[in-house]
Amino acid sequence: MSDSTEPKTAILFLNLGGPDCLENVEPFLYNLFSDPEIIRLPLSSIFQKPLAKYIAMSRGNEARHNYSMMGGGSPILGYTQDQARALRARLSELWGMEAPPVYIGMRYWHPFTEQTVDEIIRDKVERLIVLPLYPQFSYTTTGSSINALQDALKAKQAKIDLRIVPPYYLHPSYQASLADALRDGLENHCWSCPTDEVQVLFSAHSLPLNHVKRTKDPYPDQIFACANAVMKQYFPDNPWDLCYQSRVGNMRWLGPATEGALGYFAGKNVDNILLVPISFVSDHVETLVEIDRQYLPFAESLQLPHCHRAPSLNTRPVFISALADLINDALTSDAEATALSGGIVSFKTPQPA
């Protein structure tokens, strides 16, 4: 990095984004559901935007209520900015010199990826390390975010060397950071049994089943592999299971649902449960509201007196070190291999035959 002949390098975080105030909840939802990678309809070019408008309006009041419980907006940008600052500081410490800048591109709200690309071009970046803040690959998250990045670069006719960090759900450093958060949850709550007997329940963001079947999306397999690897290496004695949250509408989704899993354990008199968010690297509406304000009170109503949540990764030092390891790996590996590893050859969603 100290060689003056090195290309000007920067890092780009890709994330979902979230509304910054209650007035922007419906526009955010409209952007989210306008993306055919989230919900794809036949003749999507005709029906996608009207459906997105309908969903945004129908869910607006409930969503505004949820965001009002977090102070009137999503905290995801603030956490992502904190992670960017912490990563740059960690890299500077490791390298003994000032690390490159870390940009943030959000998919569905400001700063949009397209806006960030303008800034990157203006700053004459030549090599961009792209780090999706999604440990597991899905066409709905990593795929959609990278498509938006590539489309923005193509529209600007920008020639930038992209080094895309592959899915890192099995990366040893990431696994260690997830285990660190899980251990924190086990050690810092009151249980009526030894901590190695606490039921660990991973809660992942769900996907529509028709999407998974149509695209053969690797996300559910990677979610299971991630949880299985962490438990096998770090918590071999604890029982564990996997469930899914954040369903929308009446279509069939990946399951079992988190609330259904809690009901199952209540019926089995398993009353020491640690919920672990596994799809997310920072707190946002799905942890702070859906888990903390909905699932945990629901567990209490089921007479589950010892149900708690493990903390999110946020800026835990071990997680920031994991991000630094991912950046160093990307800088020392072949660009094409980096972009295409993890079994993903294209980021475009497969179309029906």
C-alpha positions as CSV (number, residue, x, y, z in Angstrom):
1,M,0.0,0.0,0.0
2,S,2.9,2.4,0.5
3,D,4.2,2.0,-3.1
4,S,3.4,5.2,-5.1
5,T,2.7,3.1,-8.2
6,E,-0.2,1.4,-6.5
7,P,-3.6,2.4,-7.9
8,K,-5.7,4.7,-5.8
9,T,-7.7,2.4,-3.6
10,A,-10.9,2.7,-1.6
11,I,-13.3,0.5,0.2
12,L,-17.1,0.4,-0.4
13,F,-19.6,-0.9,2.1
14,L,-22.8,-2.1,0.5
15,N,-25.9,-2.3,2.8
16,L,-29.7,-2.1,2.7
17,G,-30.3,1.3,4.0
18,G,-33.3,2.6,6.0
19,P,-35.6,5.6,6.3
20,D,-34.0,8.5,8.2
21,C,-37.3,9.9,9.4
22,L,-41.0,8.9,9.6
23,E,-41.9,10.9,6.5
24,N,-39.5,8.8,4.5
25,V,-40.8,5.4,5.5
26,E,-43.2,5.0,2.6
27,P,-40.7,6.2,0.0
28,F,-38.2,3.7,1.4
29,L,-40.7,0.8,1.3
30,Y,-41.6,1.8,-2.3
31,N,-37.9,1.6,-3.3
32,L,-37.5,-1.7,-1.5
33,F,-40.5,-3.4,-3.2
34,S,-39.9,-1.8,-6.6
35,D,-36.9,-4.0,-6.8
36,P,-37.9,-7.2,-8.7
37,E,-35.1,-9.1,-6.8
38,I,-37.2,-8.7,-3.6
39,I,-40.6,-9.7,-5.1
40,R,-40.7,-10.6,-8.8
41,L,-44.1,-10.7,-10.6
42,P,-45.0,-11.9,-14.1
43,L,-44.7,-8.8,-16.4
44,S,-42.8,-7.1,-13.6
45,S,-42.1,-4.1,-16.0
46,I,-45.9,-3.4,-15.8
47,F,-47.0,-4.5,-12.4
48,Q,-43.9,-4.0,-10.2
49,K,-44.2,-0.3,-9.4
50,P,-48.0,-0.3,-8.8
51,L,-47.6,-3.3,-6.4
52,A,-44.7,-1.5,-4.6
53,K,-46.9,1.6,-4.2
54,Y,-49.7,-0.6,-2.8
55,I,-47.4,-2.4,-0.3
56,A,-45.8,0.8,0.8
57,M,-49.1,2.4,1.5
58,S,-50.7,-0.7,3.2
59,R,-47.7,-1.2,5.4
60,G,-46.9,2.5,6.0
61,N,-48.7,2.9,9.4
62,E,-47.3,-0.3,10.9
63,A,-43.8,0.5,9.6
64,R,-43.9,4.1,10.9
65,H,-45.0,2.8,14.3
66,N,-42.0,0.5,14.3
67,Y,-39.5,3.2,13.3
68,S,-41.0,5.6,15.9
69,M,-39.9,3.1,18.6
70,M,-36.3,3.6,17.4
71,G,-36.5,7.4,17.7
72,G,-38.2,8.1,14.4
73,G,-35.8,6.5,11.9
74,S,-33.5,3.6,11.1
75,P,-30.2,3.5,12.9
76,I,-28.6,1.4,10.2
77,L,-26.7,4.3,8.5
78,G,-25.3,5.4,11.8
79,Y,-24.1,1.9,12.7
80,T,-22.6,1.5,9.2
81,Q,-20.8,4.8,9.5
82,D,-19.4,3.7,12.9
83,Q,-18.3,0.4,11.3
84,A,-16.6,2.3,8.5
85,R,-14.7,4.5,10.9
86,A,-13.7,1.6,13.1
87,L,-12.5,-0.4,10.1
88,R,-10.3,2.4,8.7
89,A,-8.8,2.9,12.2
90,R,-8.1,-0.8,12.5
91,L,-6.5,-1.0,9.0
92,S,-4.4,2.0,9.8
93,E,-3.2,0.3,12.9
94,L,-2.4,-2.9,11.1
95,W,-0.7,-1.3,8.2
96,G,1.2,1.4,10.1
97,M,-0.1,4.1,7.7
98,E,-3.3,5.8,6.8
99,A,-5.9,3.4,5.4
100,P,-7.9,4.2,2.3
101,P,-11.3,5.9,2.6
102,V,-14.4,3.8,3.3
103,Y,-17.5,4.8,1.3
104,I,-21.1,3.7,2.0
105,G,-23.6,2.8,-0.7
106,M,-27.1,1.9,0.4
107,R,-29.5,0.1,-1.8
108,Y,-32.9,1.6,-1.0
109,W,-32.2,4.9,0.8
110,H,-29.6,7.6,1.1
111,P,-26.7,7.5,0.5
112,F,-27.8,5.6,-2.6
113,T,-25.1,3.5,-4.3
114,E,-25.6,5.6,-7.5
115,Q,-24.8,8.8,-5.5
116,T,-21.8,7.1,-3.8
117,V,-20.4,6.0,-7.2
118,D,-20.5,9.7,-8.3
119,E,-18.3,10.5,-5.3
120,I,-15.9,7.6,-5.9
121,I,-15.5,8.7,-9.6
122,R,-15.0,12.3,-8.5
123,D,-12.2,11.2,-6.1
124,K,-10.5,9.3,-8.9
125,V,-10.5,5.9,-7.2
126,E,-8.9,3.3,-9.4
127,R,-9.3,0.2,-7.3
128,L,-12.4,-0.5,-5.2
129,I,-12.7,-3.2,-2.5
130,V,-16.4,-3.9,-2.4
131,L,-17.6,-5.4,1.0
132,P,-21.3,-6.3,1.1
133,L,-22.4,-6.2,4.7
134,Y,-24.3,-9.5,4.2
135,P,-22.3,-12.5,5.4
136,Q,-24.5,-14.9,3.4
137,F,-25.2,-14.5,-0.3
138,S,-28.7,-13.9,-1.6
139,Y,-29.8,-12.5,-5.0
140,T,-32.1,-10.3,-2.9
141,T,-29.3,-8.7,-0.9
142,T,-25.7,-9.0,-2.1
143,G,-26.8,-9.7,-5.7
144,S,-29.1,-6.8,-5.9
145,S,-26.6,-4.4,-4.3
146,I,-23.8,-5.4,-6.6
147,N,-26.0,-5.2,-9.7
148,A,-26.9,-1.6,-8.7
149,L,-23.1,-0.9,-8.3
150,Q,-22.2,-2.4,-11.7
151,D,-25.1,-0.6,-13.4
152,A,-24.1,2.8,-11.9
153,L,-20.4,2.3,-13.0
154,K,-21.6,1.3,-16.5
155,A,-23.9,4.3,-16.8
156,K,-20.9,6.6,-15.9
157,Q,-18.6,4.6,-18.2
158,A,-16.2,4.3,-15.2
159,K,-13.3,1.9,-15.4
160,I,-12.6,0.8,-11.9
161,D,-10.9,-2.4,-10.8
162,L,-13.5,-4.1,-8.5
163,R,-12.4,-6.5,-5.9
164,I,-15.6,-8.0,-4.5
165,V,-15.4,-9.7,-1.1
166,P,-17.1,-13.1,-1.5
167,P,-19.6,-14.4,1.0
168,Y,-17.8,-14.7,4.3
169,Y,-20.2,-16.8,6.4
170,L,-17.6,-19.5,6.9
171,H,-14.6,-17.1,7.2
172,P,-12.8,-18.0,10.4
173,S,-12.6,-14.3,11.6
174,Y,-16.3,-13.7,10.9
175,Q,-17.2,-17.0,12.7
176,A,-15.1,-15.9,15.7
177,S,-17.0,-12.6,15.8
178,L,-20.4,-14.2,15.7
179,A,-19.3,-16.6,18.4
180,D,-18.1,-13.7,20.5
181,A,-21.5,-12.1,20.3
182,L,-23.2,-15.4,21.1
183,R,-20.9,-16.0,24.1
184,D,-21.7,-12.5,25.3
185,G,-25.4,-13.4,25.2
186,L,-24.8,-16.6,27.1
187,E,-22.7,-15.1,29.8
188,N,-24.5,-11.8,30.5
189,H,-28.1,-13.1,31.1
190,C,-29.7,-15.0,34.0
191,W,-30.5,-18.6,33.2
192,S,-32.1,-21.3,35.2
193,C,-29.7,-23.9,33.8
194,P,-26.0,-24.1,33.0
195,T,-25.1,-21.9,30.0
196,D,-24.1,-25.0,28.0
197,E,-27.7,-26.2,28.2
198,V,-29.3,-23.0,26.9
199,Q,-31.2,-23.5,23.7
200,V,-29.6,-21.3,21.0
201,L,-32.1,-20.2,18.4
202,F,-30.7,-18.4,15.3
203,S,-33.2,-16.1,13.7
204,A,-32.5,-15.2,10.0
205,H,-34.4,-12.9,7.6
206,S,-36.8,-15.0,5.6
207,L,-37.2,-15.2,1.8
208,P,-40.3,-16.1,-0.3
209,L,-40.2,-19.9,-1.1
210,N,-41.0,-19.3,-4.7
211,H,-37.9,-17.1,-5.0
212,V,-35.7,-19.7,-3.5
213,K,-37.0,-22.5,-5.7
214,R,-36.9,-20.4,-8.9
215,T,-33.4,-19.1,-8.4
216,K,-31.9,-21.8,-6.4
217,D,-30.7,-19.0,-4.1
218,P,-27.9,-20.4,-1.9
219,Y,-29.0,-18.2,1.1
220,P,-30.8,-20.8,3.2
221,D,-28.0,-23.3,2.8
222,Q,-25.4,-20.7,3.7
223,I,-27.4,-19.7,6.8
224,F,-27.6,-23.3,8.0
225,A,-23.9,-23.8,7.3
226,C,-22.9,-20.7,9.1
227,A,-24.9,-21.6,12.3
228,N,-23.8,-25.2,12.2
229,A,-20.1,-24.2,11.9
230,V,-20.3,-21.7,14.8
231,M,-22.0,-24.2,17.1
232,K,-19.8,-27.1,16.2
233,Q,-16.6,-25.2,16.8
234,Y,-17.5,-22.9,19.7
235,F,-20.6,-24.3,21.5
236,P,-20.7,-28.1,20.8
237,D,-22.7,-28.9,23.9
238,N,-25.6,-26.3,23.4
239,P,-28.7,-27.5,21.6
240,W,-29.5,-25.2,18.6
241,D,-32.0,-24.6,16.0
242,L,-32.8,-22.1,13.1
243,C,-35.9,-20.0,12.3
244,Y,-36.8,-17.2,10.1
245,Q,-38.4,-13.8,10.7
246,S,-39.7,-10.7,8.7
247,R,-42.3,-12.3,6.5
248,V,-44.6,-10.0,4.4
249,G,-47.9,-10.8,2.9
250,N,-49.7,-14.2,2.5
251,M,-47.2,-16.0,0.3
252,R,-45.1,-19.0,1.6
253,W,-41.8,-18.1,3.1
254,L,-38.8,-19.9,4.5
255,G,-39.6,-21.4,7.9
256,P,-40.2,-22.2,10.6
257,A,-41.2,-18.7,11.6
258,T,-39.5,-17.3,14.7
259,E,-42.8,-17.0,16.7
260,G,-43.7,-20.5,15.7
261,A,-40.4,-21.8,17.0
262,L,-40.9,-20.0,20.3
263,G,-44.3,-21.6,20.5
264,Y,-42.8,-25.0,19.8
265,F,-40.2,-24.7,22.6
266,A,-42.8,-23.4,25.0
267,G,-44.8,-26.6,24.4
268,K,-41.7,-28.6,25.1
269,N,-41.0,-26.7,28.3
270,V,-37.7,-25.4,27.0
271,D,-37.6,-22.1,28.8
272,N,-34.0,-21.0,28.4
273,I,-33.6,-19.6,24.9
274,L,-31.0,-17.3,23.4
275,L,-32.2,-15.6,20.1
276,V,-29.2,-14.9,17.8
277,P,-29.7,-12.6,14.8
278,I,-27.6,-14.3,12.0
279,S,-28.4,-12.3,8.8
280,F,-27.5,-8.9,10.2
281,V,-24.2,-7.3,11.1
282,S,-25.7,-4.3,12.9
283,D,-28.9,-3.4,14.8
284,H,-31.9,-2.2,12.9
285,V,-35.6,-2.5,12.9
286,E,-35.5,-6.4,12.7
287,T,-33.4,-6.6,15.9
288,L,-34.5,-3.6,17.9
289,V,-38.2,-3.8,17.2
290,E,-39.0,-7.2,15.7
291,I,-37.0,-9.3,18.1
292,D,-36.7,-7.0,21.2
293,R,-40.2,-5.5,21.1
294,Q,-42.2,-8.3,19.5
295,Y,-40.6,-11.8,19.9
296,L,-39.3,-11.3,23.4
297,P,-42.6,-10.1,24.9
298,F,-44.3,-12.9,22.9
299,A,-42.0,-15.4,24.6
300,E,-42.9,-13.9,28.0
301,S,-46.6,-14.4,27.1
302,L,-45.8,-18.1,26.4
303,Q,-44.4,-18.4,29.9
304,L,-40.8,-18.5,28.7
305,P,-39.1,-16.6,31.6
306,H,-35.6,-16.9,30.3
307,C,-35.6,-15.8,26.6
308,H,-33.0,-13.2,25.6
309,R,-31.2,-11.9,22.5
310,A,-27.5,-12.0,21.8
311,P,-26.1,-8.6,20.9
312,S,-25.6,-7.6,17.3
313,L,-22.1,-7.3,15.9
314,N,-22.1,-3.5,15.4
315,T,-18.6,-2.3,16.2
316,R,-17.4,-5.2,18.4
317,P,-13.6,-5.2,18.1
318,V,-13.5,-8.8,17.0
319,F,-16.0,-8.1,14.2
320,I,-14.0,-5.0,13.0
321,S,-10.9,-7.2,13.0
322,A,-12.8,-9.7,10.9
323,L,-13.7,-7.0,8.3
324,A,-10.0,-6.0,8.2
325,D,-9.1,-9.6,7.5
326,L,-11.6,-9.6,4.6
327,I,-10.1,-6.5,3.1
328,N,-6.6,-7.8,3.4
329,D,-7.7,-11.1,1.7
330,A,-9.3,-9.1,-1.1
331,L,-6.1,-7.1,-1.7
332,T,-3.9,-10.2,-1.9
333,S,-6.2,-12.4,-4.0
334,D,-6.9,-12.5,-7.7
335,A,-9.7,-10.1,-8.6
336,E,-11.7,-12.4,-10.8
337,A,-11.4,-15.3,-8.4
338,T,-12.6,-13.0,-5.6
339,A,-15.6,-11.8,-7.6
340,L,-16.7,-15.3,-8.6
341,S,-15.9,-17.3,-5.5
342,G,-18.5,-18.8,-3.2
343,G,-20.2,-20.6,-6.0
344,I,-21.7,-17.4,-7.4
345,V,-20.8,-17.0,-11.1
346,S,-23.3,-14.2,-11.8
347,F,-25.0,-11.7,-9.6
348,K,-28.0,-11.5,-11.9
349,T,-31.1,-13.4,-10.7
350,P,-31.7,-16.5,-12.8
351,Q,-34.7,-16.1,-15.0
352,P,-37.4,-18.8,-15.6
353,A,-36.6,-21.1,-18.5
